[in-house]
Structure formats: structure tokens, C-alpha cells
Amino acid sequence: MVDRDRVLAKLDELEGYLGELRAVAPDRFEAYQRTETKRACERLLQVSVVAVLDINALLVMGLRLGLPGEEDELFERLFRHGAISGPWASPSGA
């Protein structure tokens, strides 16, 4: 059984990170190249990706889809079982 509260908490966390990223991301590449801006954007992207992986792990665990050996297997297992769709979710990336 999927832990709905934990998934929703992680989604809320992800939404917060993406909101922060929108707030600090500059409109022009030249502004992005400033060290502080670049580091802030990169860190927010990193914690966003970790949140997505955590959400996927909660879903794989809750749906009892097995124990993946690698993080990319989380997406593959969810895709194969119809829990997620779209070209970004397929194992081939196509």
C-alpha cells in the first residue's frame, strides 16, 4: 500500500524547491554564470531530483514492484507496470 501522506509530503517538498528555483533562476545566461546564482540553481535542481527519486521509491515500495538495484530502475518498474507514462519514463527514452 502506497504511503499517501509521505508521497504528498515529498510532492509538496518538490513544489517548494521548484518554486525557489523559479525565483532565483535568471532570465539570461550571463546572469546565471555568477557563482552564487549558478550554485543556488544547481543545488535546487539536485534536491529536486532527489525528491523525485524518493517519490518514485515510495511508489515502487508501496506498489510492491520489487527492489530496484539502480535509481533508473525505479522509473523502469513504474513504467512497465503502467504507473507512469510518457517518453521520459520509458527505458529506451524514446
Secondary structure as the mmCIF struct_conf table of DSSP 4:
data_model
#
loop_
_struct_conf.conf_type_id
_struct_conf.id
_struct_conf.beg_label_comp_id
_struct_conf.beg_label_asym_id
_struct_conf.beg_label_seq_id
_struct_conf.end_label_comp_id
_struct_conf.end_label_asym_id
_struct_conf.end_label_seq_id
HELX_RH_AL_P HELX_RH_AL_P1 ARG A 4 VAL A 24
BEND BEND1 ASP A 27 ARG A 28
HELX_RH_AL_P HELX_RH_AL_P2 PHE A 29 TYR A 32
TURN_TY1_P TURN_TY1_P1 GLN A 33 GLN A 33
BEND BEND2 ARG A 34 ARG A 34
HELX_RH_AL_P HELX_RH_AL_P3 THR A 35 GLY A 62
TURN_TY1_P TURN_TY1_P2 LEU A 63 ARG A 64
BEND BEND3 GLY A 69 GLU A 70
HELX_RH_AL_P HELX_RH_AL_P4 GLU A 71 ARG A 80
TURN_TY1_P TURN_TY1_P3 HIS A 81 GLY A 82
BEND BEND4 ALA A 83 ILE A 84
BEND BEND5 GLY A 86 GLY A 86
HELX_RH_3T_P HELX_RH_3T_P1 PRO A 87 ALA A 89
BEND BEND6 SER A 90 SER A 90
TURN_TY1_P TURN_TY1_P4 PRO A 91 SER A 92
#
